[in-house]
Amino acid sequence: MTMSAQTPQEQILGIVNNHWQSCCVGAAAQLELADLLADGPLHVDVLAERTKTHAPSLYRMLRALESTGIFTQPSPHVFANTPASECLRRRLAGSNWAWIRFTLSAGAPVFEGWRGLMQSLQNGRPGFDQVTGQNAWEHMQTNPQTQTIFNQAMRDLSASISPAVATSFDWSRFPIIADIGGGIGSQLSCILDTHPSCRGILFDQPAVVAEAPEHGRMERVGGDFFEEVAVLADAYVMRLGSSRLVGRGIRWPSDEREKRRRERVAPDGGGVGDPGNARVRYGQVDGPEHDGDGHGTGAYCCRIPRPV
Ligand SMILES: C[S@@+](CC[C@H](N)C(=O)[O-])C[C@H]1O[C@@H](n2cnc3c(N)ncnc32)[C@H](O)[C@@H]1O
């Protein structure tokens, strides 16, 4: 017997009712259940005790997640990790934990932003800004925990992309490479590790660069790129959301030396939001999500002044 195709009604109901899945994944991440199971299976009563939750309710949630392949029950009421639930582990390479927390926690910018969807549709302004009265960056400046989770999420999302960006291009042509809005330097340190002759400058908000792990050849500079990208380099990298901002008023260095160098750059290669007629290079390393605006998983934008 062949399975009949989903009806349109079933398709819609699936989308609506499956909302429970993201709710439960969010709760499991918040309770750090996958980390509690890192050393092996545990009875639900132990999990409930360690997470200060109601054991029968926790059991029902774990059973629900088990039905989707997240966690498994090797014996009655005893739960263990699966490859999917391993992604919820906080300190594991390639973890989704931080992104889940940033996306699904009340108060977190993505979660709250959706509450502003209707307003956003009506006036085109970001939902989060309208719901909270500040933009996500301002919000994170006064919520350091959320900022840290965001930085970790960016680092984790970078993990699969950074090596490809580092090897897809001969970065050794550039003695100094600056990553603008480079977060905690995951991409830049990967480029520097791959190209030992290069030095790097990580430029991001002061609180963000302060969280960047040390790298012997990476200088950290805190600032606001709408005020001025106060660094001079041979190549500028902007990746993920940062590259969207190229056309939205990033102010490039005002240093006279840089200005003169720009004046000598031939005007044939100007690109999106590129004030200096330097070349803008967009690369698509992975995934189909490049939207022509330099944004998308695996997209990177590199603004490379020509040699003078
Ligand atoms: C979407 S994240 C991308 C992070 C990093 N490029 C990566 O690929 O992982 C955007 C970055 O821009 C930074 N940012 C936002 N507004 C900024 C500003 N006005 N000045 C400097 N950095 C800013 C944020 O702190 C954040 O690290």
The ligand as an SDF file (V2000), in Angstrom:
LIG
                    3D

 27 29  0  0  0  0  0  0  0  0999 V2000
   26.2040   38.3990   12.4570 C   0  0  0  0  0  0  0  0  0  0  0  0
   27.6260   38.7800   13.4480 S   0  0  0  0  0  0  0  0  0  0  0  0
   28.9120   38.1190   12.4200 C   0  0  0  0  0  0  0  0  0  0  0  0
   30.1330   37.7690   13.2190 C   0  0  0  0  0  0  0  0  0  0  0  0
   31.3200   37.2520   12.4000 C   0  0  0  0  0  0  0  0  0  0  0  0
   31.5990   38.0720   11.2220 N   0  0  0  0  0  0  0  0  0  0  0  0
   31.1180   35.8140   11.9540 C   0  0  0  0  0  0  0  0  0  0  0  0
   31.0210   35.5630   10.7620 O   0  0  0  0  0  0  0  0  0  0  0  0
   31.0140   34.9310   12.8180 O   0  0  0  0  0  0  0  0  0  0  0  0
   27.7490   40.5500   13.2070 C   0  0  0  0  0  0  0  0  0  0  0  0
   28.8780   41.1680   14.0190 C   0  0  0  0  0  0  0  0  0  0  0  0
   28.8540   42.5810   13.8010 O   0  0  0  0  0  0  0  0  0  0  0  0
   29.1780   43.2180   15.0330 C   0  0  0  0  0  0  0  0  0  0  0  0
   28.6350   44.5910   15.0430 N   0  0  0  0  0  0  0  0  0  0  0  0
   27.3350   44.9710   15.0040 C   0  0  0  0  0  0  0  0  0  0  0  0
   27.2340   46.3100   15.0390 N   0  0  0  0  0  0  0  0  0  0  0  0
   28.5090   46.7910   15.0910 C   0  0  0  0  0  0  0  0  0  0  0  0
   29.0540   48.1040   15.1150 C   0  0  0  0  0  0  0  0  0  0  0  0
   28.2660   49.1830   15.0850 N   0  0  0  0  0  0  0  0  0  0  0  0
   30.4010   48.2430   15.1300 N   0  0  0  0  0  0  0  0  0  0  0  0
   31.2090   47.1440   15.1560 C   0  0  0  0  0  0  0  0  0  0  0  0
   30.7420   45.8620   15.1140 N   0  0  0  0  0  0  0  0  0  0  0  0
   29.4090   45.6920   15.0830 C   0  0  0  0  0  0  0  0  0  0  0  0
   28.5230   42.3410   16.0800 C   0  0  0  0  0  0  0  0  0  0  0  0
   29.0550   42.5310   17.3790 O   0  0  0  0  0  0  0  0  0  0  0  0
   28.7610   40.9390   15.5200 C   0  0  0  0  0  0  0  0  0  0  0  0
   29.9220   40.3600   16.0400 O   0  0  0  0  0  0  0  0  0  0  0  0
  1  2  1  0
  2  3  1  0
  2 10  1  0
  3  4  1  0
  4  5  1  0
  5  6  1  0
  5  7  1  0
  7  8  2  0
  7  9  1  0
 10 11  1  0
 11 12  1  0
 11 26  1  0
 12 13  1  0
 13 14  1  0
 13 24  1  0
 14 15  1  0
 14 23  1  0
 15 16  2  0
 16 17  1  0
 17 18  1  0
 17 23  2  0
 18 19  1  0
 18 20  2  0
 20 21  1  0
 21 22  2  0
 22 23  1  0
 24 25  1  0
 24 26  1  0
 26 27  1  0
M  CHG  2   2   1   9  -1
M  END
$$$$
